[in-house]
Amino acid sequence: MTARIYKPARTAMQSGKAQTRHWRLDFDPAEARFIEPLMGWTGSTDTRSQLRLEFDSLEAAKTFADKHGIAYEIEEPRPHRIRRQAYADNFGYHRLK
């Protein structure tokens, strides 16, 4: 049983930093999913793959995983690249038409 500790990225509809301040621990699926023969739905007997835990810091997530004997991988967040410009730059001569 392994887990992934990461900081979630913003959704496409977000411009702020809401819901990106916490660290998240997700379990990797232990078993393959199967197609149920009666209805054709995708099923699984692994309930840990549905579990998602949130922590205030990376250290809290590491402590939890170590305490419960969970092997984990950490994905560091990429730095945000913000290109700041003035509103007047939208109408400058340097822009291609």
C-alpha positions in Angstrom: 0.0 0.0 0.0 1.5 3.3 -1.1 0.2 6.8 -1.0 0.9 10.1 -2.8 1.4 13.3 -0.9 0.9 16.4 -3.0 -0.5 20.0 -3.0 -3.5 20.1 -5.4 -3.3 22.5 -8.4 -5.8 25.1 -9.1 -8.8 24.2 -11.3 -9.2 25.9 -14.7 -12.0 28.0 -13.2 -9.9 29.4 -10.4 -7.9 32.6 -10.5 -7.1 32.7 -6.8 -5.4 30.3 -4.4 -8.5 28.7 -2.9 -8.3 25.1 -1.9 -4.6 24.9 -2.8 -3.1 25.7 0.7 -3.5 22.2 2.1 -1.5 19.0 1.4 -3.4 16.0 0.3 -2.7 12.3 0.8 -4.3 9.9 -1.7 -3.9 6.1 -1.7 -2.8 4.3 -4.9 -5.3 1.6 -6.0 -4.3 -1.8 -4.6 -6.4 -3.8 -7.0 -7.5 -3.4 -10.6 -11.0 -2.2 -11.3 -13.4 -4.5 -13.0 -16.6 -4.2 -15.1 -19.7 -5.5 -13.4 -21.4 -8.0 -15.7 -25.0 -7.1 -14.8 -25.0 -3.3 -15.3 -21.7 -2.7 -16.9 -20.5 -0.3 -14.2 -16.9 0.0 -13.2 -16.4 -1.6 -9.7 -13.7 -2.1 -7.2 -13.2 -3.8 -3.9 -10.5 -1.4 -2.8 -12.1 1.2 -0.6 -8.9 3.0 0.2 -8.6 4.4 -3.3 -11.7 6.5 -2.5 -10.1 8.0 0.6 -8.7 11.5 0.4 -7.0 13.1 3.5 -6.1 16.8 3.8 -3.4 18.2 6.1 -2.4 21.7 6.9 1.3 21.0 6.3 3.6 18.6 4.6 5.1 17.6 8.0 1.7 16.7 9.3 1.1 14.4 6.3 4.5 12.8 6.7 3.9 12.2 10.4 0.5 10.6 9.7 2.0 8.3 7.1 4.9 7.3 9.2 2.7 6.7 12.3 0.4 4.3 10.3 3.2 2.6 8.4 2.2 3.9 4.9 4.8 4.2 2.2 4.5 7.5 0.4 5.9 9.6 -2.4 6.0 13.3 -2.2 5.2 15.5 -5.2 6.6 19.0 -4.7 4.4 21.8 -6.2 5.8 23.7 -9.1 6.5 27.4 -8.5 3.8 29.8 -9.9 4.9 31.9 -12.8 3.0 35.2 -12.9 3.6 37.6 -15.7 2.5 41.0 -14.6 1.6 43.7 -17.0 -0.3 46.8 -17.1 -3.8 47.0 -18.8 -2.4 49.5 -21.3 0.0 46.8 -22.6 -3.0 45.1 -24.2 -3.3 48.0 -26.7 0.4 48.7 -27.3 2.1 48.9 -30.7 4.4 46.0 -29.9 1.5 43.5 -30.2 1.0 41.5 -33.3 -2.2 42.1 -35.2 
